[in-house]
Protein backbone atom coordinates (compact mmCIF):
# COMPACT_ATOMS: atom_id res chain seq x y z
CA UNK A 1 0.00 0.00 0.00
CA UNK A 2 1.38 3.37 -1.03
CA UNK A 3 1.01 6.35 1.31
CA UNK A 4 0.67 9.81 -0.20
CA UNK A 5 -0.17 13.14 1.40
CA UNK A 6 -2.99 15.33 0.11
CA UNK A 7 -0.67 17.92 -1.44
CA UNK A 8 1.30 15.35 -3.45
CA UNK A 9 -1.94 13.65 -4.50
CA UNK A 10 -3.31 16.92 -5.87
CA UNK A 11 -0.10 17.70 -7.75
CA UNK A 12 0.25 14.25 -9.37
CA UNK A 13 -3.32 12.97 -9.44
CA UNK A 14 -3.15 11.31 -12.90
CA UNK A 15 -0.08 9.28 -11.91
CA UNK A 16 -1.63 8.12 -8.64
CA UNK A 17 -4.89 7.20 -10.37
CA UNK A 18 -2.88 5.18 -12.89
CA UNK A 19 -1.35 3.27 -9.95
CA UNK A 20 -4.83 2.54 -8.64
CA UNK A 21 -5.92 1.42 -12.10
CA UNK A 22 -3.02 -1.07 -12.05
CA UNK A 23 -4.39 -2.55 -8.81
CA UNK A 24 -2.54 -0.69 -6.06
CA UNK A 25 -4.25 0.83 -3.03
CA UNK A 26 -3.35 4.34 -1.87
CA UNK A 27 -3.53 5.66 1.68
CA UNK A 28 -4.12 9.40 1.65
CA UNK A 29 -2.66 11.25 4.64
CA UNK A 30 -3.22 14.69 6.08
CA UNK A 31 -0.68 15.89 8.63
CA UNK A 32 0.60 12.32 8.98
CA UNK A 33 -2.81 10.80 9.68
CA UNK A 34 -4.54 8.47 7.20
CA UNK A 35 -7.82 10.09 6.16
CA UNK A 36 -8.81 7.97 3.15
CA UNK A 37 -7.95 4.93 1.09
CA UNK A 38 -8.31 4.78 -2.67
CA UNK A 39 -8.51 1.31 -4.13
CA UNK A 40 -9.57 -0.24 -7.42
CA UNK A 41 -13.22 -1.28 -7.65
CA UNK A 42 -14.17 -4.85 -6.93
CA UNK A 43 -15.42 -6.22 -10.23
CA UNK A 44 -17.99 -8.99 -10.06
CA UNK A 45 -17.62 -11.70 -12.68
CA UNK A 46 -21.32 -11.49 -13.34
CA UNK A 47 -23.66 -8.64 -12.40
CA UNK A 48 -26.37 -11.09 -11.35
CA UNK A 49 -23.96 -12.70 -8.87
CA UNK A 50 -23.31 -9.29 -7.32
CA UNK A 51 -27.04 -8.53 -7.17
CA UNK A 52 -27.77 -11.84 -5.43
CA UNK A 53 -25.00 -11.15 -2.92
CA UNK A 54 -26.56 -7.77 -2.06
CA UNK A 55 -29.99 -9.33 -1.61
CA UNK A 56 -28.94 -12.53 0.17
CA UNK A 57 -29.70 -11.43 3.75
CA UNK A 58 -32.30 -8.79 2.95
CA UNK A 59 -35.18 -11.22 2.32
CA UNK A 60 -37.42 -12.68 4.99
CA UNK A 61 -37.60 -16.44 5.23
CA UNK A 62 -40.85 -18.21 6.03
CA UNK A 63 -41.31 -21.75 7.31
CA UNK A 64 -44.62 -21.98 5.44
CA UNK A 65 -44.14 -19.94 2.25
CA UNK A 66 -47.72 -20.35 0.98
CA UNK A 67 -49.37 -19.04 4.16
CA UNK A 68 -49.83 -15.30 4.83
CA UNK A 69 -47.00 -13.68 6.78
CA UNK A 70 -49.52 -12.18 9.23
CA UNK A 71 -53.15 -12.70 10.05
CA UNK A 72 -55.60 -11.05 7.65
CA UNK A 73 -57.08 -8.98 10.51
CA UNK A 74 -53.69 -7.37 11.14
CA UNK A 75 -53.33 -5.93 7.64
CA UNK A 76 -53.29 -2.13 7.78
CA UNK A 77 -55.14 -1.85 4.47
CA UNK A 78 -58.16 -3.69 5.95
CA UNK A 79 -58.74 -1.03 8.60
PyMOL Python script that loads the backbone (N, CA, C, O; Angstrom):
from pymol import cmd

cmd.read_pdbstr("""\
ATOM      1  N   UNK A   1       0.853  -1.172   0.000  1.00  0.00           N
ATOM      2  CA  UNK A   1       0.000   0.000   0.000  1.00  0.00           C
ATOM      3  C   UNK A   1       0.900   1.236   0.000  1.00  0.00           C
ATOM      4  O   UNK A   1       1.830   1.344   0.799  1.00  0.00           O
ATOM      5  N   UNK A   2       0.613   2.142  -0.886  1.00  0.00           N
ATOM      6  CA  UNK A   2       1.385   3.371  -1.033  1.00  0.00           C
ATOM      7  C   UNK A   2       0.719   4.466  -0.211  1.00  0.00           C
ATOM      8  O   UNK A   2      -0.497   4.646  -0.267  1.00  0.00           O
ATOM      9  N   UNK A   3       1.539   5.206   0.565  1.00  0.00           N
ATOM     10  CA  UNK A   3       1.005   6.347   1.308  1.00  0.00           C
ATOM     11  C   UNK A   3       1.377   7.627   0.577  1.00  0.00           C
ATOM     12  O   UNK A   3       2.507   7.778   0.112  1.00  0.00           O
ATOM     13  N   UNK A   4       0.436   8.536   0.478  1.00  0.00           N
ATOM     14  CA  UNK A   4       0.670   9.809  -0.195  1.00  0.00           C
ATOM     15  C   UNK A   4      -0.088  10.888   0.572  1.00  0.00           C
ATOM     16  O   UNK A   4      -1.215  10.672   1.019  1.00  0.00           O
ATOM     17  N   UNK A   5       0.551  12.064   0.718  1.00  0.00           N
ATOM     18  CA  UNK A   5      -0.172  13.140   1.404  1.00  0.00           C
ATOM     19  C   UNK A   5      -1.055  13.888   0.411  1.00  0.00           C
ATOM     20  O   UNK A   5      -0.892  13.756  -0.802  1.00  0.00           O
ATOM     21  N   UNK A   6      -1.973  14.658   0.930  1.00  0.00           N
ATOM     22  CA  UNK A   6      -2.985  15.330   0.107  1.00  0.00           C
ATOM     23  C   UNK A   6      -2.340  16.249  -0.927  1.00  0.00           C
ATOM     24  O   UNK A   6      -2.772  16.287  -2.079  1.00  0.00           O
ATOM     25  N   UNK A   7      -1.317  16.983  -0.525  1.00  0.00           N
ATOM     26  CA  UNK A   7      -0.672  17.922  -1.444  1.00  0.00           C
ATOM     27  C   UNK A   7      -0.054  17.191  -2.634  1.00  0.00           C
ATOM     28  O   UNK A   7      -0.242  17.597  -3.781  1.00  0.00           O
ATOM     29  N   UNK A   8       0.679  16.119  -2.363  1.00  0.00           N
ATOM     30  CA  UNK A   8       1.301  15.350  -3.448  1.00  0.00           C
ATOM     31  C   UNK A   8       0.238  14.704  -4.332  1.00  0.00           C
ATOM     32  O   UNK A   8       0.408  14.616  -5.548  1.00  0.00           O
ATOM     33  N   UNK A   9      -0.853  14.255  -3.725  1.00  0.00           N
ATOM     34  CA  UNK A   9      -1.936  13.650  -4.501  1.00  0.00           C
ATOM     35  C   UNK A   9      -2.533  14.660  -5.471  1.00  0.00           C
ATOM     36  O   UNK A   9      -2.791  14.337  -6.631  1.00  0.00           O
ATOM     37  N   UNK A  10      -2.752  15.877  -4.998  1.00  0.00           N
ATOM     38  CA  UNK A  10      -3.309  16.921  -5.872  1.00  0.00           C
ATOM     39  C   UNK A  10      -2.362  17.244  -7.030  1.00  0.00           C
ATOM     40  O   UNK A  10      -2.798  17.430  -8.166  1.00  0.00           O
ATOM     41  N   UNK A  11      -1.072  17.307  -6.732  1.00  0.00           N
ATOM     42  CA  UNK A  11      -0.099  17.698  -7.752  1.00  0.00           C
ATOM     43  C   UNK A  11       0.100  16.621  -8.815  1.00  0.00           C
ATOM     44  O   UNK A  11       0.377  16.939  -9.972  1.00  0.00           O
ATOM     45  N   UNK A  12      -0.038  15.359  -8.438  1.00  0.00           N
ATOM     46  CA  UNK A  12       0.247  14.255  -9.370  1.00  0.00           C
ATOM     47  C   UNK A  12      -0.933  13.293  -9.475  1.00  0.00           C
ATOM     48  O   UNK A  12      -0.739  12.081  -9.577  1.00  0.00           O
ATOM     49  N   UNK A  13      -2.130  13.818  -9.450  1.00  0.00           N
ATOM     50  CA  UNK A  13      -3.322  12.973  -9.435  1.00  0.00           C
ATOM     51  C   UNK A  13      -3.361  11.951 -10.574  1.00  0.00           C
ATOM     52  O   UNK A  13      -3.657  10.786 -10.307  1.00  0.00           O
ATOM     53  N   UNK A  14      -3.080  12.322 -11.827  1.00  0.00           N
ATOM     54  CA  UNK A  14      -3.151  11.310 -12.896  1.00  0.00           C
ATOM     55  C   UNK A  14      -2.221  10.115 -12.666  1.00  0.00           C
ATOM     56  O   UNK A  14      -2.589   8.975 -12.950  1.00  0.00           O
ATOM     57  N   UNK A  15      -1.014  10.380 -12.151  1.00  0.00           N
ATOM     58  CA  UNK A  15      -0.078   9.278 -11.908  1.00  0.00           C
ATOM     59  C   UNK A  15      -0.580   8.358 -10.803  1.00  0.00           C
ATOM     60  O   UNK A  15      -0.478   7.136 -10.913  1.00  0.00           O
ATOM     61  N   UNK A  16      -1.121   8.942  -9.741  1.00  0.00           N
ATOM     62  CA  UNK A  16      -1.629   8.117  -8.642  1.00  0.00           C
ATOM     63  C   UNK A  16      -2.866   7.324  -9.075  1.00  0.00           C
ATOM     64  O   UNK A  16      -3.036   6.171  -8.679  1.00  0.00           O
ATOM     65  N   UNK A  17      -3.718   7.937  -9.877  1.00  0.00           N
ATOM     66  CA  UNK A  17      -4.888   7.203 -10.371  1.00  0.00           C
ATOM     67  C   UNK A  17      -4.468   6.071 -11.303  1.00  0.00           C
ATOM     68  O   UNK A  17      -5.124   5.030 -11.346  1.00  0.00           O
ATOM     69  N   UNK A  18      -3.390   6.263 -12.044  1.00  0.00           N
ATOM     70  CA  UNK A  18      -2.875   5.181 -12.892  1.00  0.00           C
ATOM     71  C   UNK A  18      -2.389   4.018 -12.024  1.00  0.00           C
ATOM     72  O   UNK A  18      -2.562   2.855 -12.390  1.00  0.00           O
ATOM     73  N   UNK A  19      -1.783   4.327 -10.878  1.00  0.00           N
ATOM     74  CA  UNK A  19      -1.351   3.273  -9.955  1.00  0.00           C
ATOM     75  C   UNK A  19      -2.555   2.487  -9.450  1.00  0.00           C
ATOM     76  O   UNK A  19      -2.520   1.259  -9.369  1.00  0.00           O
ATOM     77  N   UNK A  20      -3.616   3.207  -9.112  1.00  0.00           N
ATOM     78  CA  UNK A  20      -4.834   2.544  -8.635  1.00  0.00           C
ATOM     79  C   UNK A  20      -5.418   1.684  -9.749  1.00  0.00           C
ATOM     80  O   UNK A  20      -5.882   0.572  -9.497  1.00  0.00           O
ATOM     81  N   UNK A  21      -5.398   2.187 -10.969  1.00  0.00           N
ATOM     82  CA  UNK A  21      -5.919   1.419 -12.105  1.00  0.00           C
ATOM     83  C   UNK A  21      -5.125   0.133 -12.319  1.00  0.00           C
ATOM     84  O   UNK A  21      -5.663  -0.851 -12.828  1.00  0.00           O
ATOM     85  N   UNK A  22      -3.845   0.135 -11.934  1.00  0.00           N
ATOM     86  CA  UNK A  22      -3.018  -1.074 -12.051  1.00  0.00           C
ATOM     87  C   UNK A  22      -3.231  -2.030 -10.883  1.00  0.00           C
ATOM     88  O   UNK A  22      -2.653  -3.117 -10.860  1.00  0.00           O
ATOM     89  N   UNK A  23      -4.064  -1.631  -9.904  1.00  0.00           N
ATOM     90  CA  UNK A  23      -4.393  -2.548  -8.815  1.00  0.00           C
ATOM     91  C   UNK A  23      -3.841  -2.176  -7.456  1.00  0.00           C
ATOM     92  O   UNK A  23      -4.091  -2.888  -6.483  1.00  0.00           O
ATOM     93  N   UNK A  24      -3.099  -1.088  -7.355  1.00  0.00           N
ATOM     94  CA  UNK A  24      -2.544  -0.691  -6.059  1.00  0.00           C
ATOM     95  C   UNK A  24      -3.576   0.080  -5.249  1.00  0.00           C
ATOM     96  O   UNK A  24      -4.510   0.663  -5.798  1.00  0.00           O
ATOM     97  N   UNK A  25      -3.391   0.073  -3.939  1.00  0.00           N
ATOM     98  CA  UNK A  25      -4.246   0.833  -3.033  1.00  0.00           C
ATOM     99  C   UNK A  25      -3.428   1.982  -2.464  1.00  0.00           C
ATOM    100  O   UNK A  25      -2.277   1.792  -2.071  1.00  0.00           O
ATOM    101  N   UNK A  26      -4.015   3.168  -2.420  1.00  0.00           N
ATOM    102  CA  UNK A  26      -3.349   4.345  -1.871  1.00  0.00           C
ATOM    103  C   UNK A  26      -3.947   4.697  -0.523  1.00  0.00           C
ATOM    104  O   UNK A  26      -5.162   4.635  -0.334  1.00  0.00           O
ATOM    105  N   UNK A  27      -3.082   5.069   0.417  1.00  0.00           N
ATOM    106  CA  UNK A  27      -3.533   5.655   1.678  1.00  0.00           C
ATOM    107  C   UNK A  27      -3.249   7.141   1.581  1.00  0.00           C
ATOM    108  O   UNK A  27      -2.104   7.541   1.370  1.00  0.00           O
ATOM    109  N   UNK A  28      -4.270   7.958   1.731  1.00  0.00           N
ATOM    110  CA  UNK A  28      -4.118   9.404   1.651  1.00  0.00           C
ATOM    111  C   UNK A  28      -3.974   9.931   3.073  1.00  0.00           C
ATOM    112  O   UNK A  28      -4.788   9.631   3.945  1.00  0.00           O
ATOM    113  N   UNK A  29      -2.917  10.728   3.296  1.00  0.00           N
ATOM    114  CA  UNK A  29      -2.660  11.245   4.638  1.00  0.00           C
ATOM    115  C   UNK A  29      -2.794  12.758   4.664  1.00  0.00           C
ATOM    116  O   UNK A  29      -2.571  13.442   3.665  1.00  0.00           O
ATOM    117  N   UNK A  30      -3.157  13.252   5.816  1.00  0.00           N
ATOM    118  CA  UNK A  30      -3.215  14.686   6.079  1.00  0.00           C
ATOM    119  C   UNK A  30      -2.556  14.901   7.425  1.00  0.00           C
ATOM    120  O   UNK A  30      -3.024  14.401   8.448  1.00  0.00           O
ATOM    121  N   UNK A  31      -1.462  15.652   7.414  1.00  0.00           N
ATOM    122  CA  UNK A  31      -0.679  15.889   8.633  1.00  0.00           C
ATOM    123  C   UNK A  31      -0.257  14.579   9.297  1.00  0.00           C
ATOM    124  O   UNK A  31      -0.258  14.467  10.523  1.00  0.00           O
ATOM    125  N   UNK A  32       0.102  13.589   8.474  1.00  0.00           N
ATOM    126  CA  UNK A  32       0.601  12.320   8.978  1.00  0.00           C
ATOM    127  C   UNK A  32      -0.458  11.311   9.386  1.00  0.00           C
ATOM    128  O   UNK A  32      -0.130  10.195   9.787  1.00  0.00           O
ATOM    129  N   UNK A  33      -1.714  11.691   9.288  1.00  0.00           N
ATOM    130  CA  UNK A  33      -2.809  10.797   9.685  1.00  0.00           C
ATOM    131  C   UNK A  33      -3.554  10.320   8.443  1.00  0.00           C
ATOM    132  O   UNK A  33      -3.891  11.128   7.577  1.00  0.00           O
ATOM    133  N   UNK A  34      -3.815   9.017   8.346  1.00  0.00           N
ATOM    134  CA  UNK A  34      -4.543   8.470   7.195  1.00  0.00           C
ATOM    135  C   UNK A  34      -5.993   8.944   7.265  1.00  0.00           C
ATOM    136  O   UNK A  34      -6.681   8.734   8.263  1.00  0.00           O
ATOM    137  N   UNK A  35      -6.442   9.584   6.191  1.00  0.00           N
ATOM    138  CA  UNK A  35      -7.821  10.090   6.155  1.00  0.00           C
ATOM    139  C   UNK A  35      -8.676   9.375   5.115  1.00  0.00           C
ATOM    140  O   UNK A  35      -9.903   9.465   5.150  1.00  0.00           O
ATOM    141  N   UNK A  36      -8.029   8.662   4.185  1.00  0.00           N
ATOM    142  CA  UNK A  36      -8.805   7.970   3.146  1.00  0.00           C
ATOM    143  C   UNK A  36      -7.942   6.894   2.507  1.00  0.00           C
ATOM    144  O   UNK A  36      -6.713   6.928   2.568  1.00  0.00           O
ATOM    145  N   UNK A  37      -8.624   5.946   1.898  1.00  0.00           N
ATOM    146  CA  UNK A  37      -7.952   4.934   1.091  1.00  0.00           C
ATOM    147  C   UNK A  37      -8.619   4.911  -0.277  1.00  0.00           C
ATOM    148  O   UNK A  37      -9.845   4.933  -0.386  1.00  0.00           O
ATOM    149  N   UNK A  38      -7.808   4.869  -1.300  1.00  0.00           N
ATOM    150  CA  UNK A  38      -8.310   4.783  -2.668  1.00  0.00           C
ATOM    151  C   UNK A  38      -7.869   3.435  -3.211  1.00  0.00           C
ATOM    152  O   UNK A  38      -6.679   3.125  -3.249  1.00  0.00           O
ATOM    153  N   UNK A  39      -8.838   2.642  -3.628  1.00  0.00           N
ATOM    154  CA  UNK A  39      -8.513   1.308  -4.131  1.00  0.00           C
ATOM    155  C   UNK A  39      -9.306   1.039  -5.402  1.00  0.00           C
ATOM    156  O   UNK A  39     -10.328   1.678  -5.650  1.00  0.00           O
ATOM    157  N   UNK A  40      -8.834   0.095  -6.202  1.00  0.00           N
ATOM    158  CA  UNK A  40      -9.573  -0.237  -7.418  1.00  0.00           C
ATOM    159  C   UNK A  40     -10.924  -0.854  -7.074  1.00  0.00           C
ATOM    160  O   UNK A  40     -11.064  -1.471  -6.018  1.00  0.00           O
ATOM    161  N   UNK A  41     -11.910  -0.701  -7.933  1.00  0.00           N
ATOM    162  CA  UNK A  41     -13.224  -1.279  -7.647  1.00  0.00           C
ATOM    163  C   UNK A  41     -13.174  -2.797  -7.690  1.00  0.00           C
ATOM    164  O   UNK A  41     -12.376  -3.392  -8.414  1.00  0.00           O
ATOM    165  N   UNK A  42     -14.036  -3.401  -6.908  1.00  0.00           N
ATOM    166  CA  UNK A  42     -14.167  -4.851  -6.934  1.00  0.00           C
ATOM    167  C   UNK A  42     -15.117  -5.183  -8.077  1.00  0.00           C
ATOM    168  O   UNK A  42     -16.280  -4.779  -8.063  1.00  0.00           O
ATOM    169  N   UNK A  43     -14.627  -5.908  -9.050  1.00  0.00           N
ATOM    170  CA  UNK A  43     -15.418  -6.217 -10.234  1.00  0.00           C
ATOM    171  C   UNK A  43     -16.006  -7.615 -10.077  1.00  0.00           C
ATOM    172  O   UNK A  43     -15.277  -8.593  -9.910  1.00  0.00           O
ATOM    173  N   UNK A  44     -17.320  -7.694 -10.131  1.00  0.00           N
ATOM    174  CA  UNK A  44     -17.990  -8.994 -10.060  1.00  0.00           C
ATOM    175  C   UNK A  44     -17.902  -9.664 -11.425  1.00  0.00           C
ATOM    176  O   UNK A  44     -18.016  -9.004 -12.458  1.00  0.00           O
ATOM    177  N   UNK A  45     -17.701 -10.959 -11.422  1.00  0.00           N
ATOM    178  CA  UNK A  45     -17.617 -11.698 -12.682  1.00  0.00           C
ATOM    179  C   UNK A  45     -18.926 -11.594 -13.448  1.00  0.00           C
ATOM    180  O   UNK A  45     -18.941 -11.554 -14.678  1.00  0.00           O
ATOM    181  N   UNK A  46     -20.013 -11.549 -12.710  1.00  0.00           N
ATOM    182  CA  UNK A  46     -21.323 -11.491 -13.341  1.00  0.00           C
ATOM    183  C   UNK A  46     -22.179 -10.546 -12.508  1.00  0.00           C
ATOM    184  O   UNK A  46     -22.224 -10.674 -11.285  1.00  0.00           O
ATOM    185  N   UNK A  47     -22.849  -9.612 -13.140  1.00  0.00           N
ATOM    186  CA  UNK A  47     -23.657  -8.641 -12.403  1.00  0.00           C
ATOM    187  C   UNK A  47     -24.759  -9.314 -11.600  1.00  0.00           C
ATOM    188  O   UNK A  47     -25.105  -8.835 -10.520  1.00  0.00           O
ATOM    189  N   UNK A  48     -25.314 -10.402 -12.094  1.00  0.00           N
ATOM    190  CA  UNK A  48     -26.370 -11.089 -11.352  1.00  0.00           C
ATOM    191  C   UNK A  48     -25.826 -11.715 -10.073  1.00  0.00           C
ATOM    192  O   UNK A  48     -26.543 -11.797  -9.076  1.00  0.00           O
ATOM    193  N   UNK A  49     -24.580 -12.152 -10.087  1.00  0.00           N
ATOM    194  CA  UNK A  49     -23.960 -12.698  -8.873  1.00  0.00           C
ATOM    195  C   UNK A  49     -23.839 -11.597  -7.824  1.00  0.00           C
ATOM    196  O   UNK A  49     -24.116 -11.825  -6.646  1.00  0.00           O
ATOM    197  N   UNK A  50     -23.428 -10.411  -8.246  1.00  0.00           N
ATOM    198  CA  UNK A  50     -23.306  -9.287  -7.324  1.00  0.00           C
ATOM    199  C   UNK A  50     -24.674  -8.882  -6.780  1.00  0.00           C
ATOM    200  O   UNK A  50     -24.797  -8.568  -5.596  1.00  0.00           O
ATOM    201  N   UNK A  51     -25.693  -8.885  -7.621  1.00  0.00           N
ATOM    202  CA  UNK A  51     -27.041  -8.529  -7.168  1.00  0.00           C
ATOM    203  C   UNK A  51     -27.559  -9.532  -6.149  1.00  0.00           C
ATOM    204  O   UNK A  51     -28.156  -9.144  -5.145  1.00  0.00           O
ATOM    205  N   UNK A  52     -27.337 -10.815  -6.397  1.00  0.00           N
ATOM    206  CA  UNK A  52     -27.769 -11.836  -5.428  1.00  0.00           C
ATOM    207  C   UNK A  52     -27.039 -11.679  -4.105  1.00  0.00           C
ATOM    208  O   UNK A  52     -27.634 -11.873  -3.045  1.00  0.00           O
ATOM    209  N   UNK A  53     -25.774 -11.335  -4.150  1.00  0.00           N
ATOM    210  CA  UNK A  53     -25.005 -11.151  -2.921  1.00  0.00           C
ATOM    211  C   UNK A  53     -25.562  -9.990  -2.107  1.00  0.00           C
ATOM    212  O   UNK A  53     -25.616 -10.067  -0.879  1.00  0.00           O
ATOM    213  N   UNK A  54     -25.978  -8.911  -2.778  1.00  0.00           N
ATOM    214  CA  UNK A  54     -26.557  -7.769  -2.057  1.00  0.00           C
ATOM    215  C   UNK A  54     -27.898  -8.122  -1.432  1.00  0.00           C
ATOM    216  O   UNK A  54     -28.242  -7.607  -0.369  1.00  0.00           O
ATOM    217  N   UNK A  55     -28.653  -8.992  -2.079  1.00  0.00           N
ATOM    218  CA  UNK A  55     -29.994  -9.335  -1.607  1.00  0.00           C
ATOM    219  C   UNK A  55     -30.030 -10.508  -0.634  1.00  0.00           C
ATOM    220  O   UNK A  55     -31.042 -10.728   0.031  1.00  0.00           O
ATOM    221  N   UNK A  56     -28.944 -11.258  -0.545  1.00  0.00           N
ATOM    222  CA  UNK A  56     -28.943 -12.530   0.171  1.00  0.00           C
ATOM    223  C   UNK A  56     -29.566 -12.442   1.571  1.00  0.00           C
ATOM    224  O   UNK A  56     -30.424 -13.262   1.897  1.00  0.00           O
ATOM    225  N   UNK A  57     -29.175 -11.503   2.387  1.00  0.00           N
ATOM    226  CA  UNK A  57     -29.695 -11.429   3.749  1.00  0.00           C
ATOM    227  C   UNK A  57     -30.804 -10.392   3.913  1.00  0.00           C
ATOM    228  O   UNK A  57     -31.228 -10.122   5.036  1.00  0.00           O
ATOM    229  N   UNK A  58     -31.273  -9.814   2.830  1.00  0.00           N
ATOM    230  CA  UNK A  58     -32.302  -8.789   2.948  1.00  0.00           C
ATOM    231  C   UNK A  58     -33.716  -9.364   2.844  1.00  0.00           C
ATOM    232  O   UNK A  58     -34.683  -8.644   3.094  1.00  0.00           O
ATOM    233  N   UNK A  59     -33.857 -10.615   2.489  1.00  0.00           N
ATOM    234  CA  UNK A  59     -35.176 -11.220   2.325  1.00  0.00           C
ATOM    235  C   UNK A  59     -35.597 -11.970   3.582  1.00  0.00           C
ATOM    236  O   UNK A  59     -34.773 -12.574   4.268  1.00  0.00           O
ATOM    237  N   UNK A  60     -36.880 -11.920   3.867  1.00  0.00           N
ATOM    238  CA  UNK A  60     -37.417 -12.683   4.994  1.00  0.00           C
ATOM    239  C   UNK A  60     -37.587 -14.138   4.580  1.00  0.00           C
ATOM    240  O   UNK A  60     -37.877 -14.435   3.421  1.00  0.00           O
ATOM    241  N   UNK A  61     -37.408 -15.015   5.510  1.00  0.00           N
ATOM    242  CA  UNK A  61     -37.604 -16.439   5.232  1.00  0.00           C
ATOM    243  C   UNK A  61     -38.823 -16.911   6.028  1.00  0.00           C
ATOM    244  O   UNK A  61     -38.995 -16.554   7.193  1.00  0.00           O
ATOM    245  N   UNK A  62     -39.648 -17.704   5.392  1.00  0.00           N
ATOM    246  CA  UNK A  62     -40.855 -18.212   6.029  1.00  0.00           C
ATOM    247  C   UNK A  62     -40.798 -19.731   6.074  1.00  0.00           C
ATOM    248  O   UNK A  62     -40.356 -20.377   5.124  1.00  0.00           O
ATOM    249  N   UNK A  63     -41.252 -20.294   7.198  1.00  0.00           N
ATOM    250  CA  UNK A  63     -41.309 -21.749   7.313  1.00  0.00           C
ATOM    251  C   UNK A  63     -42.403 -22.312   6.413  1.00  0.00           C
ATOM    252  O   UNK A  63     -42.265 -23.403   5.860  1.00  0.00           O
ATOM    253  N   UNK A  64     -43.496 -21.554   6.273  1.00  0.00           N
ATOM    254  CA  UNK A  64     -44.620 -21.983   5.442  1.00  0.00           C
ATOM    255  C   UNK A  64     -44.806 -20.901   4.370  1.00  0.00           C
ATOM    256  O   UNK A  64     -45.557 -19.952   4.592  1.00  0.00           O
ATOM    257  N   UNK A  65     -44.149 -21.022   3.227  1.00  0.00           N
ATOM    258  CA  UNK A  65     -44.144 -19.939   2.251  1.00  0.00           C
ATOM    259  C   UNK A  65     -45.484 -19.646   1.588  1.00  0.00           C
ATOM    260  O   UNK A  65     -45.659 -18.567   1.023  1.00  0.00           O
ATOM    261  N   UNK A  66     -46.441 -20.585   1.641  1.00  0.00           N
ATOM    262  CA  UNK A  66     -47.716 -20.346   0.977  1.00  0.00           C
ATOM    263  C   UNK A  66     -48.792 -19.843   1.930  1.00  0.00           C
ATOM    264  O   UNK A  66     -49.941 -19.672   1.523  1.00  0.00           O
ATOM    265  N   UNK A  67     -48.448 -19.607   3.169  1.00  0.00           N
ATOM    266  CA  UNK A  67     -49.371 -19.037   4.156  1.00  0.00           C
ATOM    267  C   UNK A  67     -49.082 -17.544   4.275  1.00  0.00           C
ATOM    268  O   UNK A  67     -47.953 -17.119   4.029  1.00  0.00           O
ATOM    269  N   UNK A  68     -50.084 -16.733   4.649  1.00  0.00           N
ATOM    270  CA  UNK A  68     -49.832 -15.298   4.834  1.00  0.00           C
ATOM    271  C   UNK A  68     -48.793 -15.065   5.933  1.00  0.00           C
ATOM    272  O   UNK A  68     -48.705 -15.839   6.887  1.00  0.00           O
ATOM    273  N   UNK A  69     -48.019 -14.009   5.795  1.00  0.00           N
ATOM    274  CA  UNK A  69     -46.995 -13.682   6.783  1.00  0.00           C
ATOM    275  C   UNK A  69     -47.617 -13.215   8.089  1.00  0.00           C
ATOM    276  O   UNK A  69     -47.024 -13.395   9.153  1.00  0.00           O
ATOM    277  N   UNK A  70     -48.798 -12.619   8.025  1.00  0.00           N
ATOM    278  CA  UNK A  70     -49.515 -12.185   9.226  1.00  0.00           C
ATOM    279  C   UNK A  70     -51.002 -12.453   9.026  1.00  0.00           C
ATOM    280  O   UNK A  70     -51.471 -12.663   7.907  1.00  0.00           O
ATOM    281  N   UNK A  71     -51.714 -12.439  10.115  1.00  0.00           N
ATOM    282  CA  UNK A  71     -53.151 -12.699  10.047  1.00  0.00           C
ATOM    283  C   UNK A  71     -53.841 -11.610   9.232  1.00  0.00           C
ATOM    284  O   UNK A  71     -53.426 -10.451   9.259  1.00  0.00           O
ATOM    285  N   UNK A  72     -54.888 -11.982   8.510  1.00  0.00           N
ATOM    286  CA  UNK A  72     -55.605 -11.047   7.649  1.00  0.00           C
ATOM    287  C   UNK A  72     -56.134  -9.862   8.446  1.00  0.00           C
ATOM    288  O   UNK A  72     -56.156  -8.747   7.925  1.00  0.00           O
ATOM    289  N   UNK A  73     -56.558 -10.061   9.680  1.00  0.00           N
ATOM    290  CA  UNK A  73     -57.080  -8.976  10.514  1.00  0.00           C
ATOM    291  C   UNK A  73     -56.032  -7.944  10.887  1.00  0.00           C
ATOM    292  O   UNK A  73     -56.381  -6.830  11.277  1.00  0.00           O
ATOM    293  N   UNK A  74     -54.762  -8.287  10.777  1.00  0.00           N
ATOM    294  CA  UNK A  74     -53.688  -7.365  11.143  1.00  0.00           C
ATOM    295  C   UNK A  74     -53.243  -6.481   9.980  1.00  0.00           C
ATOM    296  O   UNK A  74     -52.440  -5.571  10.181  1.00  0.00           O
ATOM    297  N   UNK A  75     -53.736  -6.723   8.791  1.00  0.00           N
ATOM    298  CA  UNK A  75     -53.325  -5.928   7.642  1.00  0.00           C
ATOM    299  C   UNK A  75     -53.809  -4.497   7.799  1.00  0.00           C
ATOM    300  O   UNK A  75     -54.987  -4.274   8.076  1.00  0.00           O
ATOM    301  N   UNK A  76     -52.943  -3.546   7.631  1.00  0.00           N
ATOM    302  CA  UNK A  76     -53.290  -2.134   7.777  1.00  0.00           C
ATOM    303  C   UNK A  76     -54.292  -1.696   6.714  1.00  0.00           C
ATOM    304  O   UNK A  76     -55.117  -0.820   6.975  1.00  0.00           O
ATOM    305  N   UNK A  77     -54.236  -2.281   5.532  1.00  0.00           N
ATOM    306  CA  UNK A  77     -55.137  -1.850   4.466  1.00  0.00           C
ATOM    307  C   UNK A  77     -56.576  -2.298   4.715  1.00  0.00           C
ATOM    308  O   UNK A  77     -57.489  -1.788   4.065  1.00  0.00           O
ATOM    309  N   UNK A  78     -56.806  -3.240   5.639  1.00  0.00           N
ATOM    310  CA  UNK A  78     -58.162  -3.694   5.948  1.00  0.00           C
ATOM    311  C   UNK A  78     -58.836  -2.831   7.010  1.00  0.00           C
ATOM    312  O   UNK A  78     -59.995  -3.074   7.345  1.00  0.00           O
ATOM    313  N   UNK A  79     -58.163  -1.865   7.528  1.00  0.00           N
ATOM    314  CA  UNK A  79     -58.743  -1.033   8.601  1.00  0.00           C
ATOM    315  C   UNK A  79     -59.458   0.149   8.057  1.00  0.00           C
ATOM    316  O   UNK A  79     -60.001   0.947   8.820  1.00  0.00           O
TER     317      UNK A  79
END
""", "prot")
cmd.dss("prot")
cmd.show_as("cartoon", "prot")
cmd.util.cbc("prot")
cmd.orient("prot")
